[in-house]
Amino acid sequence: MAGLAGLLRAVSAGLGVAIAVSLTPALAPAQSPPAKPEIIESCPGLIAGPIPRIIPAAFRPAALSPHEARITYLGHSSFLLESPQAVRIVTDYNGYNRPVMLPDIVTMNHAHSSHYTDTPDPGIGHVLRGWGPSPDRPARHGLQVKDVHVRNVPTNIRSWSGTTERHGNSIFIFEIGSLCVAHLGHLHHTLTQQQLNEIGKIDIVLVPVDGGATLDLDGMIEVLEALKPKVMIPMHFFSTYTLQRFLERAKEKFPSEFNETPSIVISKATLPATPKIVVLPGH
């Protein structure tokens, strides 16, 4: 009998320990989630985060967090950029590669009619042309709309006669959320150190990859290496062959991946750890 009582006491003690262990986590004080990093400086000069993920917009809610941007490829060299405060921008606006909703800001370059229009919708709040009234008076923009800042760096282009048109193109830089996005426009030459300094630290580059109408492939790879973006999105390619030719040339430097949809939602925290080409459907 004494042996049975001892056994019962041992079992009871064991159950007590088990119950105490199982309750310990519930009784422990809840830990606060880690604080989000604060953005302490503005573009240029921000440093990319470490998490190598780009999230397709189709799998995200429509609303953007304060540090995100949505990029949608509309075709040719036109993209729709959207900010957390719902500012909508269309690059190289030509009047036909456009979203359903009216953009708040459009940018243009006039190398070809597919990059600009003389008759933009009058409801567009801000029309930013990438060329000035004369070669000696280049376009200079510094526009702030809600949480978006747009600026430009003029570059030269080739004219139809084969001569150089000074300051006929602009690289537009968009500061959205915590990101710096650069659209190279109809770039025809590599960049000077002064231009690189003006452009600053870039997270995402929208890059023409045709290799002929714009800068040749070797020159464009040189530009990308100089800019050091974390994400490169091809544009201005006229066929699968043209795109694949660029990807084949670039694979020595940058891996590439194909996105399932024409849109991505991206933030500083979801930039890849190493530079990557992300192809959005369309051309």
C-alpha positions as CSV (number, residue, x, y, z in Angstrom):
1,M,0.0,0.0,0.0
2,A,2.8,2.3,0.9
3,G,4.4,1.5,-2.5
4,L,1.1,2.4,-4.3
5,A,0.9,5.7,-2.4
6,G,4.4,6.6,-3.3
7,L,3.7,5.8,-6.9
8,L,0.6,8.1,-6.9
9,R,2.6,10.9,-5.3
10,A,5.3,10.6,-8.0
11,V,2.8,10.6,-10.8
12,S,1.0,13.6,-9.3
13,A,4.3,15.5,-9.0
14,G,5.2,14.7,-12.6
15,L,1.8,16.0,-13.8
16,G,2.3,19.2,-11.8
17,V,5.7,19.8,-13.4
18,A,4.2,19.1,-16.9
19,I,1.3,21.5,-16.2
20,A,3.7,24.2,-14.9
21,V,5.9,23.8,-18.0
22,S,3.0,24.0,-20.3
23,L,1.7,27.1,-18.7
24,T,5.0,28.9,-18.5
25,P,4.9,30.4,-22.1
26,A,1.4,31.7,-21.5
27,L,2.5,33.4,-18.3
28,A,5.6,34.9,-19.8
29,P,5.4,38.6,-20.7
30,A,4.6,39.2,-24.4
31,Q,7.6,40.4,-26.4
32,S,7.2,43.6,-28.4
33,P,7.8,43.2,-32.1
34,P,11.1,44.7,-33.3
35,A,10.9,48.3,-34.2
36,K,10.8,49.1,-37.9
37,P,14.0,50.9,-39.2
38,E,13.5,54.6,-39.7
39,I,14.4,56.3,-42.9
40,I,16.9,58.9,-41.7
41,E,18.0,60.2,-45.1
42,S,16.4,60.8,-48.5
43,C,17.5,59.7,-51.9
44,P,20.2,59.6,-53.1
45,G,22.2,57.5,-50.7
46,L,19.8,55.0,-49.1
47,I,21.2,51.5,-48.4
48,A,19.3,48.5,-49.6
49,G,17.7,46.1,-47.1
50,P,18.9,42.5,-46.7
51,I,15.7,40.5,-47.6
52,P,15.9,39.1,-51.2
53,R,12.2,39.1,-52.1
54,I,10.1,40.8,-54.8
55,I,6.4,40.3,-54.2
56,P,4.0,40.1,-57.3
57,A,1.3,42.8,-56.9
58,A,-1.3,40.2,-57.7
59,F,-0.7,38.6,-54.3
60,R,-0.8,41.9,-52.4
61,P,-3.7,44.1,-51.3
62,A,-4.3,47.2,-53.3
63,A,-3.2,49.6,-50.5
64,L,0.5,50.2,-50.2
65,S,2.4,50.6,-46.9
66,P,4.3,53.8,-46.4
67,H,7.6,52.3,-47.7
68,E,6.3,50.5,-50.8
69,A,5.8,51.3,-54.4
70,R,3.9,49.5,-57.2
71,I,5.5,49.3,-60.7
72,T,3.4,48.2,-63.6
73,Y,4.8,47.8,-67.2
74,L,2.4,49.4,-69.7
75,G,4.6,48.6,-72.8
76,H,7.5,50.0,-74.8
77,S,9.1,52.4,-72.3
78,S,6.0,53.3,-70.3
79,F,5.4,52.3,-66.7
80,L,2.8,53.2,-64.2
81,L,4.4,54.0,-60.8
82,E,2.1,54.2,-57.7
83,S,3.0,55.6,-54.3
84,P,1.5,54.8,-50.9
85,Q,-0.5,58.0,-51.0
86,A,-2.0,57.0,-54.4
87,V,0.1,59.3,-56.6
88,R,0.2,57.9,-60.1
89,I,3.0,58.5,-62.6
90,V,3.4,57.3,-66.2
91,T,6.8,57.4,-67.7
92,D,7.5,58.2,-71.4
93,Y,3.8,59.1,-71.7
94,N,2.7,58.8,-75.4
95,G,-1.1,58.9,-75.0
96,Y,-1.7,55.2,-75.9
97,N,0.5,53.2,-73.5
98,R,-1.5,54.4,-70.5
99,P,-3.4,53.0,-67.5
100,V,-7.2,53.1,-67.1
101,M,-7.0,55.8,-64.5
102,L,-5.7,59.3,-65.3
103,P,-2.2,59.8,-63.9
104,D,-1.2,62.7,-61.7
105,I,2.2,63.1,-63.3
106,V,3.6,62.1,-66.7
107,T,7.2,62.3,-68.0
108,M,8.3,62.4,-71.6
109,N,11.3,62.1,-73.9
110,H,11.2,63.2,-77.5
111,A,13.6,60.9,-79.3
112,H,10.6,59.3,-81.0
113,S,6.8,59.8,-81.0
114,S,6.4,56.6,-78.9
115,H,8.0,58.4,-76.0
116,Y,5.9,61.6,-75.9
117,T,2.8,63.4,-77.1
118,D,2.1,67.0,-77.9
119,T,-1.5,66.5,-76.8
120,P,-1.5,65.0,-73.3
121,D,-4.9,64.7,-71.5
122,P,-5.7,68.1,-70.1
123,G,-6.7,66.5,-66.8
124,I,-3.1,65.4,-66.1
125,G,-1.9,67.6,-63.3
126,H,1.8,67.7,-64.1
127,V,3.4,67.1,-67.6
128,L,7.2,67.0,-67.3
129,R,9.1,67.1,-70.6
130,G,12.6,65.8,-70.6
131,W,13.9,68.4,-73.0
132,G,14.2,72.2,-72.7
133,P,13.4,75.0,-75.1
134,S,17.0,74.9,-76.5
135,P,20.2,72.9,-76.2
136,D,21.6,75.6,-73.9
137,R,18.5,75.5,-71.7
138,P,17.9,71.9,-70.7
139,A,14.9,70.7,-68.8
140,R,15.2,70.9,-65.0
141,H,12.5,69.5,-62.8
142,G,12.1,69.2,-59.0
143,L,8.4,68.3,-58.4
144,Q,6.9,67.3,-55.0
145,V,3.4,65.8,-55.0
146,K,2.4,64.3,-51.7
147,D,4.9,61.5,-51.0
148,V,6.5,61.6,-54.4
149,H,9.5,63.7,-55.6
150,V,10.5,63.8,-59.3
151,R,13.7,65.2,-60.6
152,N,15.7,64.7,-63.8
153,V,19.2,64.6,-65.2
154,P,19.5,65.7,-68.9
155,T,21.5,63.6,-71.4
156,N,22.1,63.8,-75.1
157,I,20.4,61.9,-77.9
158,R,21.1,61.3,-81.6
159,S,19.0,63.3,-83.9
160,W,17.3,61.8,-87.0
161,S,20.2,63.3,-89.1
162,G,22.7,61.4,-87.0
163,T,24.0,64.4,-85.2
164,T,24.0,64.9,-81.4
165,E,21.2,66.8,-79.8
166,R,22.4,68.2,-76.5
167,H,20.1,67.6,-73.6
168,G,17.4,66.1,-75.7
169,N,16.7,63.2,-73.3
170,S,16.3,63.1,-69.5
171,I,16.8,60.4,-66.9
172,F,13.9,60.8,-64.5
173,I,14.4,59.9,-60.9
174,F,11.4,59.1,-58.7
175,E,11.6,59.1,-55.0
176,I,8.6,57.0,-53.8
177,G,8.2,55.6,-50.3
178,S,11.7,54.6,-49.3
179,L,12.8,53.9,-52.9
180,C,14.7,55.7,-55.7
181,V,13.6,54.6,-59.1
182,A,15.4,55.8,-62.3
183,H,13.9,55.7,-65.8
184,L,16.7,56.0,-68.3
185,G,14.5,57.2,-71.1
186,H,16.0,57.0,-74.6
187,L,19.6,56.9,-73.4
188,H,22.2,57.0,-76.2
189,H,25.5,57.2,-74.4
190,T,27.3,56.1,-71.2
191,L,27.1,58.5,-68.2
192,T,29.7,61.0,-67.1
193,Q,30.8,61.1,-63.5
194,Q,28.9,64.4,-63.1
195,Q,25.7,62.7,-64.3
196,L,26.2,59.8,-62.0
197,N,26.7,62.1,-59.1
198,E,23.5,64.0,-60.0
199,I,21.6,60.7,-60.3
200,G,22.8,59.4,-56.9
201,K,22.1,56.1,-55.3
202,I,19.4,54.2,-57.2
203,D,17.5,51.1,-56.0
204,I,15.6,50.3,-59.2
205,V,16.4,51.1,-62.9
206,L,14.0,50.9,-65.8
207,V,16.4,50.2,-68.6
208,P,16.1,50.2,-72.4
209,V,17.6,47.0,-73.8
210,D,17.1,47.1,-77.6
211,G,20.8,47.5,-78.1
212,G,20.5,49.7,-81.2
213,A,17.9,52.5,-81.2
214,T,19.3,53.3,-77.8
215,L,22.7,52.6,-76.3
216,D,24.4,49.4,-77.5
217,L,24.4,46.4,-75.1
218,D,28.0,46.7,-73.9
219,G,27.4,50.4,-73.1
220,M,24.2,49.7,-71.3
221,I,25.8,47.1,-69.1
222,E,28.5,49.7,-68.3
223,V,25.8,52.1,-67.3
224,L,24.1,49.5,-65.0
225,E,27.4,48.6,-63.4
226,A,28.0,52.3,-62.7
227,L,24.6,52.9,-61.2
228,K,24.7,49.7,-59.1
229,P,20.9,49.3,-58.7
230,K,19.5,46.2,-56.9
231,V,16.7,45.7,-59.4
232,M,16.8,46.2,-63.2
233,I,13.6,46.1,-65.2
234,P,14.0,45.8,-69.0
235,M,12.0,48.0,-71.4
236,H,12.1,49.2,-75.0
237,F,12.6,45.8,-76.5
238,F,10.7,44.9,-79.6
239,S,10.6,41.1,-79.5
240,T,11.5,38.1,-77.4
241,Y,14.7,37.8,-79.4
242,T,15.8,41.3,-78.5
243,L,15.1,40.7,-74.8
244,Q,16.9,37.4,-74.8
245,R,19.9,38.9,-76.5
246,F,20.2,41.4,-73.7
247,L,19.6,38.8,-71.0
248,E,22.3,36.5,-72.6
249,R,24.7,39.4,-72.6
250,A,23.9,40.5,-69.1
251,K,24.0,37.0,-67.4
252,E,27.7,37.3,-66.9
253,K,27.0,40.1,-64.4
254,F,23.4,39.8,-63.3
255,P,21.0,36.9,-62.8
256,S,17.5,37.3,-64.2
257,E,14.0,36.2,-63.3
258,F,10.6,36.5,-65.0
259,N,7.7,37.9,-63.1
260,E,4.2,36.3,-63.5
261,T,2.4,39.6,-63.8
262,P,3.2,43.1,-65.3
263,S,3.2,44.5,-61.7
264,I,5.4,44.2,-58.7
265,V,5.1,45.7,-55.3
266,I,8.5,46.4,-53.8
267,S,10.0,48.2,-50.8
268,K,13.5,48.8,-49.4
269,A,13.1,45.7,-47.2
270,T,12.2,43.5,-50.1
271,L,15.0,44.5,-52.5
272,P,17.3,41.5,-53.4
273,A,20.6,41.2,-51.6
274,T,22.5,41.2,-54.9
275,P,21.6,42.9,-58.2
276,K,19.0,41.2,-60.3
277,I,17.1,41.7,-63.6
278,V,13.3,41.3,-63.2
279,V,11.4,40.9,-66.5
280,L,7.8,42.1,-66.5
281,P,5.5,40.7,-69.2
282,G,5.0,42.8,-72.2
283,H,7.2,44.8,-74.6
